[in-house]
Amino acid sequence: MADKSKSSEPSASRPSMKGYGVPKSLEGVLPWTWAQERIAQSHNYWLTTVRPDGVPHTMLVWGVWLNQAYYFSTSATSRKGRNLQENPNVVVCNENAEEAVIIEGIARKLSDSEIPQQAFIDYKAKYGWELDPKMGPVHEVRPKTVFAMPEKQFPKGVTRWKFDEGRSCEVQFPDAEEGGQS
């Protein structure tokens, strides 16, 4: 099965940051490869999930960037694991805030057969530790929106990439409370 995400580069634009001097033109936006390199090279990642009461929860995790997606595992009984069962919306950030890459996406729990074999290889090479679905489910985060906030290139280098909606998985929230989703 071909990975359509490889053939489709995200579109670059500017985030709305009134008062910070971010240019309106696309002159100076960073190439997508800039963000991918920093995501892939990060050793630790900040993962933000959402508690059932709406309070964010941020924790450090290990993971790998592969085929335009981020792969990580966590215990199903951990706070982040329980949060993901209720609400798959996440933010993943690389460890270097001076060259920040912020990924907004949806974490999808993978069956063992859906985990790319290369993810096991890359994880072992990076951490000297097995990516073991028996220890905790493996999740895939396909970006919906990615931001770059490079300190030394600020504000000219501030970039936002948007991905095709068809690339992200649709999420159905069972038991949606009154008022629906925002």
Wavefront OBJ file of the C-alpha trace (Angstrom):
o trace
v 0.000 0.000 0.000
v 1.472 3.343 -1.045
v 1.796 6.055 1.558
v -0.016 9.021 0.015
v 1.408 11.342 2.682
v 4.880 11.056 1.149
v 3.772 12.496 -2.171
v 1.871 15.432 -0.742
v 3.818 18.271 0.822
v 1.881 20.444 3.237
v 1.119 24.007 2.222
v 3.127 26.712 3.978
v 1.499 29.858 5.332
v 1.737 32.229 8.279
v -0.061 31.862 11.586
v -2.064 34.808 12.878
v 0.228 36.518 15.408
v -0.831 40.153 15.447
v 1.613 42.402 17.237
v 4.626 40.086 16.858
v 5.852 41.371 13.489
v 5.233 38.141 11.583
v 5.222 39.101 7.898
v 2.090 38.595 5.834
v 4.103 37.583 2.786
v 5.563 34.105 2.395
v 9.075 35.488 1.965
v 11.237 33.776 4.581
v 8.923 30.864 5.372
v 10.837 27.725 6.187
v 10.834 24.630 3.979
v 8.962 21.591 5.278
v 12.301 19.739 5.436
v 13.427 22.174 8.179
v 10.595 21.022 10.443
v 10.954 17.339 9.558
v 14.671 17.347 10.420
v 14.024 18.842 13.849
v 11.161 16.480 14.578
v 13.197 13.450 13.536
v 16.352 14.531 15.411
v 14.631 15.251 18.711
v 15.322 12.674 21.415
v 12.540 13.666 23.807
v 9.136 15.011 22.855
v 6.510 16.934 24.783
v 3.106 15.310 24.335
v 0.012 17.226 25.396
v -3.262 15.354 25.802
v -6.585 16.535 27.224
v -8.068 15.273 30.489
v -11.790 14.456 30.592
v -12.422 17.753 32.442
v -10.700 19.687 29.611
v -7.457 20.405 31.508
v -4.338 19.843 29.384
v -1.782 17.257 30.485
v 1.800 17.458 29.177
v 4.368 14.716 29.619
v 7.696 13.759 28.097
v 7.629 10.768 25.719
v 9.962 8.976 23.335
v 9.025 8.420 19.723
v 10.072 8.383 16.089
v 9.158 10.412 13.025
v 8.538 8.177 10.026
v 6.639 8.650 6.746
v 5.204 12.036 7.771
v 3.859 10.715 11.090
v 4.968 10.564 14.710
v 4.880 7.173 16.502
v 4.973 6.713 20.270
v 3.692 4.320 22.899
v 2.346 4.767 26.382
v 0.729 2.578 28.978
v -3.024 2.382 28.465
v -3.453 3.017 32.199
v -1.212 6.125 32.358
v -2.887 9.542 32.552
v -1.991 10.254 28.908
v -3.169 6.796 27.848
v -6.527 7.280 29.566
v -6.810 10.779 28.088
v -6.206 9.405 24.573
v -8.987 6.861 25.029
v -11.430 9.726 25.628
v -10.013 12.422 23.350
v -7.382 11.712 20.652
v -6.483 15.373 20.013
v -2.813 15.976 20.827
v 0.045 18.419 20.499
v 3.565 17.035 20.027
v 6.620 19.297 20.377
v 10.296 18.659 19.844
v 12.662 19.185 22.779
v 14.551 22.221 21.415
v 12.444 25.312 22.107
v 14.952 27.523 20.237
v 13.943 25.683 17.054
v 10.430 24.761 18.103
v 8.248 22.533 15.981
v 4.677 22.160 17.228
v 2.502 19.407 15.746
v -1.271 19.467 16.160
v -2.923 16.203 15.250
v -4.960 13.196 16.230
v -3.401 10.181 17.912
v -4.677 6.916 16.476
v -4.106 3.710 18.423
v -2.603 1.143 16.047
v -3.109 -2.579 15.936
v 0.151 -4.564 15.980
v -0.147 -5.220 12.235
v -0.516 -1.484 11.469
v 2.774 -0.478 13.119
v 5.410 0.062 10.416
v 8.327 -2.342 10.850
v 10.698 0.588 10.356
v 9.268 2.188 13.519
v 10.543 -0.764 15.581
v 13.990 -0.501 13.971
v 14.246 3.285 14.341
v 13.045 3.236 17.952
v 15.583 0.567 18.955
v 18.413 2.460 17.199
v 17.432 5.760 18.805
v 16.819 4.627 22.384
v 18.363 1.166 22.759
v 14.895 0.131 23.900
v 12.247 -1.982 22.220
v 9.055 -0.398 20.942
v 6.838 -3.072 22.462
v 3.058 -2.920 21.953
v 2.661 -5.417 24.816
v 3.994 -2.751 27.207
v 1.572 -0.140 25.913
v -0.343 0.669 22.758
v 1.508 2.350 19.901
v -0.101 5.499 18.543
v 0.363 7.304 15.258
v -0.021 11.069 15.037
v -0.571 12.395 11.534
v -0.248 16.166 11.600
v -3.161 18.416 10.765
v -1.214 21.626 11.379
v 2.467 22.158 12.197
v 4.074 25.379 13.401
v 7.748 26.418 13.351
v 8.927 29.056 15.803
v 12.673 29.469 15.206
v 14.037 31.904 17.786
v 17.012 33.118 15.704
v 14.829 33.619 12.623
v 11.919 35.200 14.466
v 9.637 36.646 13.223
v 10.499 36.124 9.540
v 10.897 32.335 9.874
v 7.596 31.708 11.657
v 5.800 29.179 9.469
v 2.595 27.171 9.564
v 2.006 24.087 7.442
v -1.485 22.743 6.859
v -2.116 19.216 5.692
v -4.913 17.972 3.479
v -7.919 17.060 5.585
v -8.194 13.770 3.697
v -4.835 12.746 5.140
v -5.997 12.887 8.734
v -8.273 10.308 10.248
v -11.814 11.358 11.036
v -12.683 11.238 14.696
v -16.103 10.403 16.031
v -16.739 11.312 19.643
v -19.221 8.888 21.143
v -21.462 10.292 23.831
v -21.015 13.908 22.748
v -22.427 16.092 25.501
v -24.941 18.829 24.877
v -23.550 21.704 22.893
v -21.498 19.394 20.681
v -17.886 19.901 19.712
v -16.280 23.277 19.352
l 1 2 3 4 5 6 7 8 9 10 11 12 13 14 15 16 17 18 19 20 21 22 23 24 25 26 27 28 29 30 31 32 33 34 35 36 37 38 39 40 41 42 43 44 45 46 47 48 49 50 51 52 53 54 55 56 57 58 59 60 61 62 63 64 65 66 67 68 69 70 71 72 73 74 75 76 77 78 79 80 81 82 83 84 85 86 87 88 89 90 91 92 93 94 95 96 97 98 99 100 101 102 103 104 105 106 107 108 109 110 111 112 113 114 115 116 117 118 119 120 121 122 123 124 125 126 127 128 129 130 131 132 133 134 135 136 137 138 139 140 141 142 143 144 145 146 147 148 149 150 151 152 153 154 155 156 157 158 159 160 161 162 163 164 165 166 167 168 169 170 171 172 173 174 175 176 177 178 179 180 181 182
